[in-house]
Amino acid sequence: MKNRDAMIVAPQPEAVEVGAEILRAGGNAVDAAVACAFVQGVVDPMNCGIGGMGSMGVYAPSKARHQYIDFHAPAPLAAREDMWEKLIEGEARDGFGFILEGRVNDLGYQSICVPSSLRAYEVAHSQYGALPWAEILAPAIDWAKKGWAVRPNVHEFWARDEQMGRVANHERLRYTESGRVTYCREDGSPKIVGDLVINSDLANTLELIARKGADVFYKGEIAEQIGEDMKANGGLISREDLATYVPRISDPLWGEYRGFRVATNQPPGGGLMLLQMLNILENFDLKDLGHNTEEYVRIVCEAMKYATIDKELFVGDPQFVDVPVHRLVAKGYAKEIAERISGGIKADVPRFNIGIQSKDTTHISVVDRDGNCVTMTHSLGMPSGVMTRGLGFMYNGCMGQFDPRPGRAGSIAPGKARLSTICPSIVFKGDEPYIVIGAPGATQITMGILQAILNVLDFDMSMSDAVSSPRFCATSNAIDVTNRIPRFATKALEQKGYEVIRSPLSFGIAWVHGIRILDGLLEGGADPAGDGMAMRA
């Protein structure tokens, strides 16, 4: 099916503009998504970049293909299951990793998993792209050379203090000299809104990649620089880790909700959680309950809690863990859970979660005129703070999300990808894509996407309204709500014995970005919690 126009939506205006220009120049959805991703790595450098990880769903009717390119950063080959077992001080308050002595898993060279994003961008472009590789990288090089102005959400993220036991982001930003010089003022504080950021080192790195391809990063002179830096500073990454890395390509994980078909990513991504929650909620007349009423919030939160429990127990890297996918997404299993929820039984999540989740991730949704769709979520995990001198990019900190206790689904193992809740997804109406959606937001990603999908499918909201409506979340026994959830609803929940934690923010619980396709017309929604937008091309 051809669309009357094309569209891209993402949290960074500069990157959205570039994606739209690529589409206008004859590029397809993959070209636009990859070009957008490169620019995001320049103008949102602690949330994503070539040192990161992620997952990309590509629906390409022009090639009769639909697949996921998953680039969940694996642990280095030097990692060991029990390497940090004796360093545990406690679990992070949001359940998103553990606090270790010396914060070795959270900041610095040992926190880095194998950088995966660049290879995935190249694989996607080589399989689907229409424009030359160098043309895809040119806008990001230009932004790095000429500079960009710090936006409100970038400054807020950079300046963020310690949260839930994690290292403060401003500590990460100035951890290495390259970070201090590039992103901080003379006094060492993060640059503020409106300050110019020029990153000549990153421009040079991207120019080298534009000329020589991703191999220069994984096997060539950049790999040599990375290897030397890691060896000199006690990092776990080796030249072998880089040279042998390849993304995983798989078919979508499919589900169905009220007659709509849902395509999402396989474990260790968060797609299984999303399908499980939709299956549970299909047993309730949500529209009759009313949007964000006390009973609606209760039922949806209980579905979230059950999915969280199963995720913690059973979901991990399927190359290392036998994930019972078919049982967890079975309609019969979901009906059993729905009956418990109907009976007022509260699920018990064996950990504690409080406060506002980290959003150190970003997203892109693209639809082109030929009906090709891309939904990609990519990230640095918790950014490591490490920037190799002269290269200009920050590495991921994905080792921080492994469980340092041996024998668990999320335990450390060499070559193992850690669990992530990222779940870029496409909802189909019949055989045609209807919603292209995804979000950043740590453990709250699936919860934000779930609510936006319900808003469209059950409450017939526009895409913009669906991503803007107030949200809530339950990834523990507590219910987190944004400040626009009515107090009369939360008061009723408290009277039923629920702990409710109210954020002072009006927006939150992931940053959802999506496109709805209605008879070939595109309707975009950029979460107002961020700086982003939807743009037609």
Kinemage of the C-alpha trace (Angstrom):
@kinemage 1
@onewidth
@group {chain A} dominant
@subgroup {mainchain}
@vectorlist {calphas} color= white
{ca met a 1} P 0.000 0.000 0.000
{ca lys a 2} L 1.359 3.411 -0.957
{ca asn a 3} L 0.843 6.352 1.401
{ca arg a 4} L 0.043 9.863 0.291
{ca asp a 5} L 2.974 11.166 2.278
{ca ala a 6} L 5.838 10.038 4.492
{ca met a 7} L 6.551 10.824 8.139
{ca ile a 8} L 9.196 10.536 10.825
{ca val a 9} L 8.846 11.119 14.562
{ca ala a 10} L 11.589 11.199 17.213
{ca pro a 11} L 12.520 13.084 20.405
{ca gln a 12} L 15.162 15.366 18.778
{ca pro a 13} L 14.063 18.070 16.280
{ca glu a 14} L 17.443 18.177 14.528
{ca ala a 15} L 17.308 14.439 13.873
{ca val a 16} L 13.677 14.547 12.727
{ca glu a 17} L 14.509 17.283 10.210
{ca val a 18} L 17.344 15.207 8.798
{ca gly a 19} L 15.121 12.127 8.494
{ca ala a 20} L 12.506 14.155 6.630
{ca glu a 21} L 15.151 15.563 4.279
{ca ile a 22} L 16.417 12.053 3.541
{ca leu a 23} L 12.879 10.955 2.672
{ca arg a 24} L 12.449 13.976 0.382
{ca ala a 25} L 15.763 13.179 -1.295
{ca gly a 26} L 14.453 9.757 -2.363
{ca gly a 27} L 15.565 7.766 0.626
{ca asn a 28} L 13.314 5.119 2.111
{ca ala a 29} L 12.258 4.500 5.718
{ca val a 30} L 15.494 2.672 6.595
{ca asp a 31} L 17.642 5.428 5.096
{ca ala a 32} L 15.729 7.996 7.130
{ca ala a 33} L 15.887 5.980 10.344
{ca val a 34} L 19.638 5.370 10.098
{ca ala a 35} L 20.418 8.989 9.191
{ca cys a 36} L 18.199 10.105 12.065
{ca ala a 37} L 19.980 7.717 14.439
{ca phe a 38} L 23.404 9.061 13.517
{ca val a 39} L 22.232 12.620 14.196
{ca gln a 40} L 20.639 11.553 17.479
{ca gly a 41} L 24.052 10.271 18.527
{ca val a 42} L 25.446 13.765 17.939
{ca val a 43} L 22.697 15.909 19.491
{ca asp a 44} L 21.684 13.546 22.325
{ca pro a 45} L 25.042 11.923 23.095
{ca met a 46} L 24.279 10.400 26.499
{ca asn a 47} L 21.117 8.718 25.295
{ca cys a 48} L 22.411 6.953 22.179
{ca gly a 49} L 25.220 6.747 19.680
{ca ile a 50} L 27.588 4.430 17.847
{ca gly a 51} L 28.768 3.037 21.186
{ca gly a 52} L 25.271 1.832 22.105
{ca met a 53} L 22.687 -0.904 21.558
{ca gly a 54} L 19.051 -1.337 20.530
{ca ser a 55} L 16.415 -3.057 18.419
{ca met a 56} L 15.012 -2.207 14.986
{ca gly a 57} L 11.837 -3.521 13.409
{ca val a 58} L 11.674 -3.246 9.608
{ca tyr a 59} L 8.478 -3.873 7.649
{ca ala a 60} L 9.367 -3.627 3.961
{ca pro a 61} L 6.527 -4.614 1.624
{ca ser a 62} L 8.683 -3.359 -1.244
{ca lys a 63} L 10.990 -6.311 -0.509
{ca ala a 64} L 8.295 -8.633 0.896
{ca arg a 65} L 10.207 -8.781 4.176
{ca his a 66} L 9.435 -8.130 7.835
{ca gln a 67} L 12.177 -8.714 10.365
{ca tyr a 68} L 13.942 -7.448 13.450
{ca ile a 69} L 17.574 -6.453 13.601
{ca asp a 70} L 18.347 -6.821 17.297
{ca phe a 71} L 21.579 -5.319 18.578
{ca his a 72} L 21.398 -5.894 22.328
{ca ala a 73} L 25.000 -5.265 23.399
{ca pro a 74} L 26.549 -8.543 24.613
{ca ala a 75} L 28.807 -8.852 27.639
{ca pro a 76} L 32.508 -8.987 26.748
{ca leu a 77} L 34.185 -12.378 26.423
{ca ala a 78} L 36.236 -11.542 29.522
{ca ala a 79} L 33.071 -11.302 31.680
{ca arg a 80} L 32.318 -14.018 34.251
{ca glu a 81} L 29.101 -14.969 36.016
{ca asp a 82} L 30.525 -14.508 39.522
{ca met a 83} L 32.919 -11.626 38.829
{ca trp a 84} L 30.961 -9.117 40.925
{ca glu a 85} L 29.073 -11.391 43.284
{ca lys a 86} L 31.096 -10.277 46.327
{ca leu a 87} L 30.747 -6.574 45.486
{ca ile a 88} L 26.949 -6.349 45.898
{ca glu a 89} L 25.827 -3.554 48.219
{ca gly a 90} L 22.169 -3.660 47.235
{ca glu a 91} L 19.636 -3.494 44.432
{ca ala a 92} L 18.875 -0.196 42.751
{ca arg a 93} L 15.650 1.247 44.100
{ca asp a 94} L 13.981 0.999 40.682
{ca gly a 95} L 15.042 -2.625 40.248
{ca phe a 96} L 17.101 -1.566 37.224
{ca gly a 97} L 20.358 -3.277 38.141
{ca phe a 98} L 22.448 -3.561 41.290
{ca ile a 99} L 24.597 -1.211 43.347
{ca leu a 100} L 28.132 -2.567 43.589
{ca glu a 101} L 31.148 -1.551 45.621
{ca gly a 102} L 33.107 1.022 43.650
{ca arg a 103} L 30.205 1.348 41.179
{ca val a 104} L 32.266 -0.725 38.737
{ca asn a 105} L 29.158 -1.841 36.832
{ca asp a 106} L 27.712 1.655 36.594
{ca leu a 107} L 30.560 4.027 35.690
{ca gly a 108} L 33.820 3.541 33.887
{ca tyr a 109} L 35.527 1.015 31.672
{ca gln a 110} L 34.214 -2.231 33.197
{ca ser a 111} L 30.600 -1.112 32.734
{ca ile a 112} L 30.858 -1.277 28.935
{ca cys a 113} L 29.300 -4.029 26.834
{ca val a 114} L 30.252 -4.562 23.183
{ca pro a 115} L 29.192 -1.471 21.162
{ca ser a 116} L 26.542 -2.757 18.772
{ca ser a 117} L 24.662 0.156 17.192
{ca leu a 118} L 26.987 1.027 14.331
{ca arg a 119} L 27.126 -2.523 12.969
{ca ala a 120} L 23.313 -2.716 13.128
{ca tyr a 121} L 22.923 0.589 11.269
{ca glu a 122} L 25.221 -0.743 8.547
{ca val a 123} L 23.428 -4.089 8.302
{ca ala a 124} L 20.041 -2.360 8.013
{ca his a 125} L 21.321 0.032 5.371
{ca ser a 126} L 23.050 -2.688 3.345
{ca gln a 127} L 19.897 -4.813 3.275
{ca tyr a 128} L 17.297 -2.092 2.741
{ca gly a 129} L 18.840 1.304 2.018
{ca ala a 130} L 18.477 3.179 -1.255
{ca leu a 131} L 20.842 6.144 -0.794
{ca pro a 132} L 24.658 5.887 -0.538
{ca trp a 133} L 26.168 5.216 2.918
{ca ala a 134} L 28.198 8.439 2.857
{ca glu a 135} L 25.062 10.461 2.135
{ca ile a 136} L 23.371 8.906 5.174
{ca leu a 137} L 26.226 9.992 7.462
{ca ala a 138} L 26.738 13.475 5.989
{ca pro a 139} L 24.122 15.306 8.111
{ca ala a 140} L 25.478 13.899 11.398
{ca ile a 141} L 29.016 14.918 10.392
{ca asp a 142} L 27.747 18.402 9.626
{ca trp a 143} L 25.995 18.727 13.009
{ca ala a 144} L 29.107 17.532 14.830
{ca lys a 145} L 31.362 19.978 12.952
{ca lys a 146} L 29.184 23.091 13.053
{ca gly a 147} L 27.645 22.458 16.439
{ca trp a 148} L 24.214 22.270 18.001
{ca ala a 149} L 22.488 24.105 20.848
{ca val a 150} L 21.747 22.286 24.103
{ca arg a 151} L 17.989 21.678 24.358
{ca pro a 152} L 15.930 21.699 27.594
{ca asn a 153} L 15.640 17.915 27.907
{ca val a 154} L 19.321 17.385 27.143
{ca his a 155} L 20.320 19.830 29.877
{ca glu a 156} L 17.894 18.279 32.360
{ca phe a 157} L 19.368 14.849 31.692
{ca trp a 158} L 22.977 16.009 31.879
{ca ala a 159} L 22.448 17.877 35.142
{ca arg a 160} L 20.474 15.084 36.818
{ca asp a 161} L 21.680 14.100 40.285
{ca glu a 162} L 21.980 10.581 41.664
{ca gln a 163} L 18.731 8.645 41.369
{ca met a 164} L 17.886 5.357 43.046
{ca gly a 165} L 21.501 4.636 43.956
{ca arg a 166} L 22.881 5.293 40.485
{ca val a 167} L 25.791 7.596 39.668
{ca ala a 168} L 24.689 11.158 38.863
{ca asn a 169} L 24.615 11.949 35.150
{ca his a 170} L 26.806 15.020 35.539
{ca glu a 171} L 29.472 12.686 36.974
{ca arg a 172} L 29.202 10.519 33.875
{ca leu a 173} L 29.462 13.554 31.621
{ca arg a 174} L 32.785 14.695 33.059
{ca tyr a 175} L 34.229 11.249 33.830
{ca thr a 176} L 36.801 11.511 31.020
{ca glu a 177} L 38.650 14.552 29.733
{ca ser a 178} L 36.861 14.291 26.376
{ca gly a 179} L 33.481 14.572 28.106
{ca arg a 180} L 34.574 17.546 30.194
{ca val a 181} L 36.002 19.431 27.218
{ca thr a 182} L 33.080 18.718 24.897
{ca tyr a 183} L 30.020 18.928 27.116
{ca cys a 184} L 30.947 20.995 30.190
{ca arg a 185} L 31.574 24.642 30.990
{ca glu a 186} L 34.917 25.855 32.326
{ca asp a 187} L 33.827 25.210 35.936
{ca gly a 188} L 33.066 21.559 35.115
{ca ser a 189} L 29.291 21.938 35.211
{ca pro a 190} L 27.223 20.676 32.246
{ca lys a 191} L 26.533 23.148 29.460
{ca ile a 192} L 23.128 24.785 29.791
{ca val a 193} L 20.216 25.412 27.428
{ca gly a 194} L 21.388 27.354 24.395
{ca asp a 195} L 25.108 26.606 24.798
{ca leu a 196} L 26.818 25.469 21.611
{ca val a 197} L 28.332 21.974 21.428
{ca ile a 198} L 30.946 21.293 18.746
{ca asn a 199} L 32.420 17.778 18.583
{ca ser a 200} L 35.239 17.707 16.039
{ca asp a 201} L 36.468 14.321 17.280
{ca leu a 202} L 33.089 12.719 16.555
{ca ala a 203} L 32.952 14.431 13.163
{ca asn a 204} L 36.328 12.894 12.283
{ca thr a 205} L 35.227 9.459 13.499
{ca leu a 206} L 32.020 9.619 11.456
{ca glu a 207} L 33.925 10.811 8.371
{ca leu a 208} L 36.184 7.766 8.662
{ca ile a 209} L 33.135 5.494 8.974
{ca ala a 210} L 31.511 7.224 5.979
{ca arg a 211} L 34.586 6.478 3.851
{ca lys a 212} L 35.527 3.003 5.084
{ca gly a 213} L 32.310 1.537 6.492
{ca ala a 214} L 31.660 0.010 9.903
{ca asp a 215} L 34.645 -2.347 9.573
{ca val a 216} L 36.950 0.530 10.465
{ca phe a 217} L 35.229 0.636 13.860
{ca tyr a 218} L 35.108 -3.113 14.459
{ca lys a 219} L 38.292 -4.335 12.745
{ca gly a 220} L 40.334 -1.306 11.642
{ca glu a 221} L 42.061 1.716 13.084
{ca ile a 222} L 39.186 2.777 15.354
{ca ala a 223} L 39.051 -0.757 16.779
{ca glu a 224} L 42.779 -0.462 17.486
{ca gln a 225} L 42.246 2.787 19.398
{ca ile a 226} L 39.364 1.283 21.362
{ca gly a 227} L 41.364 -1.841 22.205
{ca glu a 228} L 44.360 0.153 23.426
{ca asp a 229} L 42.191 2.422 25.579
{ca met a 230} L 40.348 -0.517 27.141
{ca lys a 231} L 43.585 -2.373 27.895
{ca ala a 232} L 45.180 0.707 29.444
{ca asn a 233} L 42.224 1.371 31.731
{ca gly a 234} L 41.118 -2.104 32.842
{ca gly a 235} L 38.201 -2.391 30.433
{ca leu a 236} L 36.686 -5.763 29.531
{ca ile a 237} L 36.243 -5.095 25.801
{ca ser a 238} L 38.827 -6.720 23.521
{ca arg a 239} L 39.637 -6.505 19.814
{ca glu a 240} L 38.085 -9.969 19.480
{ca asp a 241} L 34.796 -8.704 20.980
{ca leu a 242} L 34.629 -6.007 18.326
{ca ala a 243} L 35.789 -8.123 15.380
{ca thr a 244} L 33.327 -10.952 16.012
{ca tyr a 245} L 30.191 -8.917 16.802
{ca val a 246} L 27.155 -9.339 14.519
{ca pro a 247} L 23.528 -8.299 15.178
{ca arg a 248} L 20.833 -10.944 15.467
{ca ile a 249} L 18.216 -10.995 12.725
{ca ser a 250} L 14.921 -12.672 13.523
{ca asp a 251} L 11.257 -12.836 12.617
{ca pro a 252} L 8.880 -10.705 14.674
{ca leu a 253} L 7.194 -12.081 17.767
{ca trp a 254} L 3.478 -11.979 16.937
{ca gly a 255} L 0.410 -11.469 19.082
{ca glu a 256} L -3.226 -10.464 18.646
{ca tyr a 257} L -5.392 -7.949 20.497
{ca arg a 258} L -9.090 -7.462 19.722
{ca gly a 259} L -8.572 -8.503 16.111
{ca phe a 260} L -5.442 -6.409 15.583
{ca arg a 261} L -2.145 -8.191 14.954
{ca val a 262} L 0.873 -6.981 16.916
{ca ala a 263} L 4.459 -7.498 15.718
{ca thr a 264} L 7.212 -6.869 18.237
{ca asn a 265} L 10.741 -7.994 19.100
{ca gln a 266} L 11.923 -11.312 20.502
{ca pro a 267} L 13.655 -11.772 23.886
{ca pro a 268} L 15.834 -10.372 25.333
{ca gly a 269} L 13.733 -7.410 24.193
{ca gly a 270} L 10.508 -6.368 25.898
{ca gly a 271} L 8.048 -7.493 23.218
{ca leu a 272} L 7.014 -10.601 25.156
{ca met a 273} L 5.944 -8.424 28.103
{ca leu a 274} L 3.882 -6.199 25.815
{ca leu a 275} L 2.023 -9.152 24.269
{ca gln a 276} L 1.427 -10.754 27.655
{ca met a 277} L -0.148 -7.567 29.023
{ca leu a 278} L -2.342 -7.123 25.946
{ca asn a 279} L -3.509 -10.737 26.259
{ca ile a 280} L -4.497 -10.194 29.887
{ca leu a 281} L -6.304 -6.920 29.189
{ca glu a 282} L -8.234 -8.396 26.256
{ca asn a 283} L -10.387 -10.112 28.909
{ca phe a 284} L -11.710 -6.750 30.173
{ca asp a 285} L -14.034 -4.148 28.643
{ca leu a 286} L -11.596 -1.283 29.155
{ca lys a 287} L -13.684 1.280 27.312
{ca asp a 288} L -16.640 0.578 29.587
{ca leu a 289} L -14.426 1.044 32.641
{ca gly a 290} L -13.500 4.542 31.496
{ca his a 291} L -10.080 5.951 30.706
{ca asn a 292} L -7.808 6.311 33.758
{ca thr a 293} L -10.587 5.604 36.234
{ca glu a 294} L -9.646 3.914 39.499
{ca glu a 295} L -10.724 0.460 38.253
{ca tyr a 296} L -9.016 0.937 34.884
{ca val a 297} L -5.741 1.891 36.583
{ca arg a 298} L -6.024 -1.047 38.984
{ca ile a 299} L -6.623 -3.639 36.260
{ca val a 300} L -3.924 -2.353 33.913
{ca cys a 301} L -1.425 -2.083 36.774
{ca glu a 302} L -2.084 -5.647 37.879
{ca ala a 303} L -1.423 -6.808 34.304
{ca met a 304} L 1.840 -4.852 34.424
{ca lys a 305} L 2.810 -6.493 37.712
{ca tyr a 306} L 2.166 -10.041 36.491
{ca ala a 307} L 4.214 -9.397 33.348
{ca thr a 308} L 7.012 -7.941 35.459
{ca ile a 309} L 7.083 -11.000 37.725
{ca asp a 310} L 7.361 -13.345 34.739
{ca lys a 311} L 10.014 -11.146 33.126
{ca glu a 312} L 12.173 -11.274 36.245
{ca leu a 313} L 11.804 -15.050 36.579
{ca phe a 314} L 11.950 -16.324 33.030
{ca val a 315} L 13.108 -13.797 30.430
{ca gly a 316} L 16.722 -13.420 29.337
{ca asp a 317} L 18.968 -13.935 26.346
{ca pro a 318} L 17.472 -17.008 24.587
{ca gln a 319} L 20.959 -18.154 23.580
{ca phe a 320} L 21.646 -18.668 27.292
{ca val a 321} L 18.179 -19.009 28.893
{ca asp a 322} L 15.287 -21.291 27.926
{ca val a 323} L 12.573 -18.622 27.728
{ca pro a 324} L 9.036 -20.146 27.813
{ca val a 325} L 7.736 -17.769 25.158
{ca his a 326} L 4.729 -19.824 24.044
{ca arg a 327} L 3.483 -20.336 27.601
{ca leu a 328} L 3.878 -16.681 28.553
{ca val a 329} L 1.975 -15.390 25.499
{ca ala a 330} L -0.730 -18.079 25.579
{ca lys a 331} L -4.293 -16.738 25.711
{ca gly a 332} L -5.260 -19.376 28.271
{ca tyr a 333} L -2.503 -18.290 30.646
{ca ala a 334} L -3.597 -14.669 30.232
{ca lys a 335} L -7.210 -15.616 31.037
{ca glu a 336} L -6.096 -17.299 34.272
{ca ile a 337} L -4.318 -14.095 35.308
{ca ala a 338} L -7.324 -11.982 34.305
{ca glu a 339} L -9.538 -14.094 36.554
{ca arg a 340} L -7.215 -13.439 39.489
{ca ile a 341} L -7.320 -9.710 38.761
{ca ser a 342} L -11.127 -9.800 38.503
{ca gly a 343} L -11.198 -11.505 41.898
{ca gly a 344} L -9.259 -8.662 43.445
{ca ile a 345} L -6.077 -10.692 44.003
{ca lys a 346} L -3.010 -8.469 44.075
{ca ala a 347} L 0.160 -9.661 42.395
{ca asp a 348} L 3.278 -9.478 44.553
{ca val a 349} L 6.369 -8.176 42.784
{ca pro a 350} L 9.388 -9.152 44.897
{ca arg a 351} L 11.252 -5.845 44.663
{ca phe a 352} L 10.755 -2.161 45.269
{ca asn a 353} L 10.425 0.622 42.734
{ca ile a 354} L 10.075 4.309 43.416
{ca gly a 355} L 10.549 7.601 41.640
{ca ile a 356} L 11.116 8.606 38.058
{ca gln a 357} L 12.710 6.163 35.655
{ca ser a 358} L 15.804 6.920 33.647
{ca lys a 359} L 15.200 7.802 30.008
{ca asp a 360} L 18.738 7.216 28.733
{ca thr a 361} L 17.403 5.825 25.456
{ca thr a 362} L 15.730 7.241 22.361
{ca his a 363} L 13.391 6.147 19.565
{ca ile a 364} L 12.527 6.646 15.888
{ca ser a 365} L 9.326 5.774 14.003
{ca val a 366} L 9.287 6.192 10.205
{ca val a 367} L 6.803 5.454 7.430
{ca asp a 368} L 7.669 6.190 3.798
{ca arg a 369} L 5.452 6.657 0.731
{ca asp a 370} L 5.826 3.031 -0.333
{ca gly a 371} L 4.474 1.785 2.988
{ca asn a 372} L 7.853 0.722 4.379
{ca cys a 373} L 7.948 1.128 8.164
{ca val a 374} L 10.797 1.293 10.666
{ca thr a 375} L 10.531 1.370 14.431
{ca met a 376} L 13.871 1.578 16.232
{ca thr a 377} L 14.743 2.082 19.886
{ca his a 378} L 18.427 2.561 20.642
{ca ser a 379} L 20.332 3.466 23.747
{ca leu a 380} L 23.497 3.576 25.832
{ca gly a 381} L 21.777 1.654 28.614
{ca met a 382} L 23.094 3.568 31.599
{ca pro a 383} L 25.861 5.628 29.900
{ca ser a 384} L 29.321 4.532 31.049
{ca gly a 385} L 30.795 8.028 31.043
{ca val a 386} L 33.747 6.731 29.026
{ca met a 387} L 34.914 8.543 25.885
{ca thr a 388} L 38.121 7.354 24.245
{ca arg a 389} L 40.385 10.324 23.553
{ca gly a 390} L 39.997 11.477 19.957
{ca leu a 391} L 36.912 9.399 19.049
{ca gly a 392} L 34.160 11.716 20.319
{ca phe a 393} L 31.449 9.223 21.376
{ca met a 394} L 30.399 7.803 24.732
{ca tyr a 395} L 30.192 4.055 25.307
{ca asn a 396} L 27.188 2.202 26.655
{ca gly a 397} L 27.065 1.088 30.299
{ca cys a 398} L 25.026 -2.062 29.729
{ca met a 399} L 26.985 -4.230 32.176
{ca gly a 400} L 25.101 -2.336 34.883
{ca gln a 401} L 21.842 -4.074 33.996
{ca phe a 402} L 23.094 -7.623 34.535
{ca asp a 403} L 22.314 -9.465 37.757
{ca pro a 404} L 25.665 -10.090 39.542
{ca arg a 405} L 24.182 -13.114 41.322
{ca pro a 406} L 24.948 -16.379 39.496
{ca gly a 407} L 22.207 -18.734 38.363
{ca arg a 408} L 19.609 -16.143 37.370
{ca ala a 409} L 17.972 -15.420 34.027
{ca gly a 410} L 19.726 -12.059 34.014
{ca ser a 411} L 23.119 -13.242 35.299
{ca ile a 412} L 26.377 -12.279 33.600
{ca ala a 413} L 27.900 -14.567 30.958
{ca pro a 414} L 30.474 -13.889 28.225
{ca gly a 415} L 28.684 -13.013 24.997
{ca lys a 416} L 25.283 -12.816 26.693
{ca ala a 417} L 22.940 -9.906 25.951
{ca arg a 418} L 21.257 -8.395 28.978
{ca leu a 419} L 17.471 -8.166 29.236
{ca ser a 420} L 15.969 -4.946 27.915
{ca thr a 421} L 12.385 -3.712 27.921
{ca ile a 422} L 12.798 -1.899 24.602
{ca cys a 423} L 10.037 -3.113 22.293
{ca pro a 424} L 9.694 -1.203 19.016
{ca ser a 425} L 6.425 -2.530 17.616
{ca ile a 426} L 3.976 -2.370 14.718
{ca val a 427} L 0.232 -2.975 15.091
{ca phe a 428} L -1.489 -4.300 11.974
{ca lys a 429} L -5.109 -3.836 10.951
{ca gly a 430} L -5.667 -6.807 8.692
{ca asp a 431} L -2.567 -7.071 6.548
{ca glu a 432} L -1.692 -3.385 6.662
{ca pro a 433} L 0.357 -1.535 9.301
{ca tyr a 434} L -1.810 0.678 11.495
{ca ile a 435} L 0.461 1.880 14.336
{ca val a 436} L 4.261 2.184 14.268
{ca ile a 437} L 5.388 2.816 17.829
{ca gly a 438} L 8.150 2.696 20.415
{ca ala a 439} L 9.650 4.548 23.374
{ca pro a 440} L 12.637 5.120 25.639
{ca gly a 441} L 12.147 4.879 29.408
{ca ala a 442} L 14.073 2.002 31.061
{ca thr a 443} L 11.787 -0.474 32.871
{ca gln a 444} L 8.768 1.672 32.003
{ca ile a 445} L 9.126 1.386 28.212
{ca thr a 446} L 6.625 -1.440 27.751
{ca met a 447} L 4.210 0.245 30.151
{ca gly a 448} L 4.172 3.495 28.200
{ca ile a 449} L 3.792 1.739 24.837
{ca leu a 450} L 1.008 -0.450 26.243
{ca gln a 451} L -1.035 2.563 27.336
{ca ala a 452} L -0.562 4.404 24.045
{ca ile a 453} L -1.736 1.319 22.115
{ca leu a 454} L -4.772 0.973 24.403
{ca asn a 455} L -5.516 4.663 23.927
{ca val a 456} L -5.722 4.177 20.158
{ca leu a 457} L -7.374 0.758 19.966
{ca asp a 458} L -9.781 0.910 22.928
{ca phe a 459} L -10.438 4.651 23.178
{ca asp a 460} L -10.016 5.700 19.518
{ca met a 461} L -7.596 8.496 20.340
{ca ser a 462} L -5.484 10.198 17.718
{ca met a 463} L -1.798 9.337 17.805
{ca ser a 464} L -0.985 12.708 19.316
{ca asp a 465} L -3.593 12.337 22.072
{ca ala a 466} L -2.549 8.733 22.679
{ca val a 467} L 1.060 9.654 23.494
{ca ser a 468} L 0.070 12.823 25.402
{ca ser a 469} L -2.513 11.349 27.771
{ca pro a 470} L -1.441 10.972 31.429
{ca arg a 471} L 0.150 7.634 32.259
{ca phe a 472} L 0.814 5.377 35.212
{ca cys a 473} L 3.007 2.358 35.853
{ca ala a 474} L 3.436 -0.622 38.176
{ca thr a 475} L 6.755 -2.444 37.948
{ca ser a 476} L 6.636 -3.158 41.692
{ca asn a 477} L 3.888 -3.349 44.327
{ca ala a 478} L 3.641 0.438 44.189
{ca ile a 479} L 1.794 2.370 41.487
{ca asp a 480} L 3.656 5.324 39.969
{ca val a 481} L 1.451 8.037 38.458
{ca thr a 482} L 2.142 11.265 36.631
{ca asn a 483} L 0.655 14.395 38.133
{ca arg a 484} L -2.327 14.573 35.745
{ca ile a 485} L -3.791 11.277 36.923
{ca pro a 486} L -6.806 12.446 38.996
{ca arg a 487} L -6.353 12.381 42.745
{ca phe a 488} L -9.846 10.988 43.245
{ca ala a 489} L -8.746 7.918 41.278
{ca thr a 490} L -5.543 7.430 43.242
{ca lys a 491} L -7.340 8.061 46.538
{ca ala a 492} L -9.666 5.171 45.752
{ca leu a 493} L -6.655 2.976 44.977
{ca glu a 494} L -5.045 3.918 48.279
{ca gln a 495} L -8.237 2.980 50.067
{ca lys a 496} L -7.835 -0.483 48.525
{ca gly a 497} L -4.377 -0.761 50.039
{ca tyr a 498} L -2.191 0.288 47.108
{ca glu a 499} L 0.846 2.497 47.620
{ca val a 500} L 0.635 5.329 45.085
{ca ile a 501} L 3.706 7.423 44.272
{ca arg a 502} L 2.830 10.657 42.492
{ca ser a 503} L 5.402 12.334 40.273
{ca pro a 504} L 5.474 16.145 40.259
{ca leu a 505} L 5.782 15.953 36.465
{ca ser a 506} L 2.773 16.169 34.178
{ca phe a 507} L 4.362 13.834 31.630
{ca gly a 508} L 6.447 10.701 32.012
{ca ile a 509} L 6.321 6.891 32.191
{ca ala a 510} L 8.439 6.461 29.037
{ca trp a 511} L 8.544 8.840 26.091
{ca val a 512} L 6.250 7.312 23.471
{ca his a 513} L 6.592 8.229 19.792
{ca gly a 514} L 4.320 6.788 17.130
{ca ile a 515} L 2.614 7.066 13.756
{ca arg a 516} L -0.908 5.923 12.927
{ca ile a 517} L -1.809 5.128 9.300
{ca leu a 518} L -5.398 5.890 8.296
{ca asp a 519} L -6.291 5.180 4.674
{ca gly a 520} L -2.816 6.138 3.553
{ca leu a 521} L -2.748 9.308 5.643
{ca leu a 522} L -0.175 9.551 8.414
{ca glu a 523} L -0.902 10.853 11.891
{ca gly a 524} L 2.132 11.397 14.117
{ca gly a 525} L 2.531 11.756 17.856
{ca ala a 526} L 5.680 12.914 19.668
{ca asp a 527} L 5.588 12.591 23.446
{ca pro a 528} L 5.412 16.134 24.899
{ca ala a 529} L 7.749 15.088 27.716
{ca gly a 530} L 10.591 15.420 25.211
{ca asp a 531} L 11.788 18.031 22.716
{ca gly a 532} L 10.740 16.055 19.661
{ca met a 533} L 8.173 16.282 16.900
{ca ala a 534} L 6.561 14.516 13.995
{ca met a 535} L 7.370 15.791 10.518
{ca arg a 536} L 5.885 14.993 7.127
{ca ala a 537} L 8.098 14.532 4.118
